[in-house]
Amino acid sequence: MDEPNTEVLEDPMRNIYWSHLKMMRACPQQYLWHKGHPDHDLGAGKGKRKPLPDESKDSEHHQLMGTVLSTVVEEVYDHELYRDPKTIQAKIKDIVDQAFAKAEKRHYVIWSYMTREEAMDICQKGAQNFLEILKEHRFLGPYAKSELRMTPAMNKYFNVCGIADLVYRDKEGLVHLLDGKNASTPMKYEDEDQLRWYALCFRLQYGKVPDRLGFFYFRYPRSNPPEKHFADKDAEWTGFVEVQITEDDIRRLGKEAIETNRAIHRGVFEPNPIPKHCTWCKFENICEPRQAQKKRNAAKRGMGKTKTPDPTEQGGGFINLNMK
């Protein structure tokens, strides 16, 4: 496997990532506010993303932990720490400590949902769990690369882009493309198309579809299965969930990439407030369509709880039915 061409054109309109596609699916306005657009001034100048007041920001503790654990995977493979089993656990602990301190400076975190110590503990345990999963599933081979950046051209107008957490080729020549998750409920919110999108990028970059796709879970190796998950209930839990892919998936996502690029260039981004999508949007609290929707929903719930007056009641007792 040759090293990919990691040069990404500076024009953001030429590069479509999975996050772009996902946001355009859910709510075009969400894409606009998160990414910006050359034809729109959202308060910080044309092309800039929408500014978010500090009081409206959500804590980024989940992003912080994800950053730390991604760093662990990167260090394990870039420095081939797995070649020295006797020292790898101590080295991993130091990597987590340093990565956590560094990430804490980059992310906006409010330590109220969880404490700093709890987040650090999740990262330390997640890093050790990853070593257990790596060993059991043999995420190793003649070629192994973490944070593999792919930026192939879809056509002459734009590139499809993705960064895979881990890609390796095993001794039989099979290519595995994996993504790590720190989710507390595996497969509840994961979108399998994320990995299929990376497979599309890989196909365009290297000329073949990966032989296997899958998610691995930092919190849950085989020795610590989750109490609840949304993967195959009949399969034994191992910390790894395989995702199926077909040629139809590649064609479908390629077509959607072209449609998404066209929609972005048209520059029309209508809001589409749907609770399951808005919950994960950092602009939910300042989105007028979403706030109006929440008020309507609250009013409906209030009407449903309103007690219908009983015509036979009068004050605290009953109507006097005496015919006199």
TAKADA-V334459 format. One record per helix or strand. SS is the DSSP state (~ for helix, > for strand). FROM is the first residue (numbers start at 1). LEN is the number of residues. Records with the same first field share a line. If there is no record, write none. Layout:
SS: FROM-LEN ; FROM-LEN
//
This chain:
~: 12-3 ; 18-9 ; 28-8 ; 54-3 ; 61-18 ; 81-3 ; 85-22 ; 116-22 ; 193-14 ; 222-3 ; 247-20 ; 275-4 ; 284-3 ; 288-18
>: 15-3 ; 41-1 ; 46-1 ; 143-11 ; 159-11 ; 175-7 ; 212-6 ; 240-4 ; 313-2 ; 317-2
//
